[in-house]
């Protein structure tokens, strides 16, 4: 059985962080829990998450990082510290080891050297085995364009997973997932956030609205004002609480790349990126994929789903795939009447009309995700506290794109 190792990364540069996270993604069993560029923010996460190891990437003046290494080694002795630097002078290596580091990694990363450091870290962690916490998988159903049917797909995929699942409404200002499930929740994510530090199984159950034996809902706040108090780090903590108690956590976030949505997408093992076959939705999906690339999300984490598919639409699916540079994982036929009837009933379609074609397609998508829980080779790295890195990136220049231009591009690649 592959040994599972968890990591937190402190790095003053986004490129260095990406390099280290990329190296970890090549190691089976490696998982990045959090990361950031502020030692004062990262250290409380180390205390709370108790990772197997912390990687500390030195900047041009390593004094602050060396003090951080001393602090981690002193206050979290069961966590291995790995120092990383582009300065591999014997003096800096010696100072790192004296501060409490167990390993020193030269940058840029050398694959063979990294394997050796990883192996020795695993050996250190093996002498203090801990019972692994249950850790369910997180699926985000997302589109950066409204009106593509993400809530409908999220509800039905969650209902079709056939295992303990919680559906999380992260449209904090205007969430209506309760209507899709015929529920009127008494509590919401706002109450869970407020009491997150003292939550136990009994209290958590009181905040969730049960729909069936395997499906519960964590609703959005009833009052929009309550959403203002929810921060990205609260989303991280809530998802950790939920995934420790459920096989699956399905998230329905907003259609924007705000800090709350980014925190949820960072923590997701898989992202179902939903689009419809119209020019604005295709262009929005392409932009979302570009942002995911900037965030360092591996493409195997992204699964494209076409909703309201119809052979009567002029755009060819293969042309769209070539334009996006990504294969379509699944599609849901266009059947407005059947879909709306299930919504009006307040029941997922996979339950209210399981023999319908749409329900079959939705179950196939859910089955693909449930298989991923067993087949995924490496748990995807997450940014954790790295919202600051994303905000520091220069925003991409705005493009003026006409429908004709996109249509021409689709035709050109066909």
Buried (B, 14 or more C-beta within 10 A) or exposed (E): EEBBBBBBBBBBEBEBBBBBBEBBBBBEBBBBBBBBBEBEBBBEBBEEBBBBBBBBBBBEEBEEBBEBBBBBBEEBEEBBBBBBBEEEEEEBBEBBBEBBBBBBBBBEBEEEBBEEBBEBBBEBBEEEEEEEEEBBBBBBBBBBBEEBBBBBBBBBBBBBBBEBBBBBBBBBEEBEBBBBBBBEBEBBBBBBBBBBEEBEEEEBEEBBBEBEEBBBBBBBBBEEEBBEEBBBBBBBBBBBBBBBBBBBBBBBBBBEBEBBBBBBBBBBBBBBBBBBBBBBBBBBBBBBBEBBEBBBBBEEBBBBBBBBBEEEBEBEBEBBBBBBEBEBBBBBBBBEEBBEBBBEBBBBBBBBBEEBEBBEBBBBBBBBBBEBBEEBEBBBBBBBBBBBBBEEEEEEEEEEBEEEEBBEBBEEBE
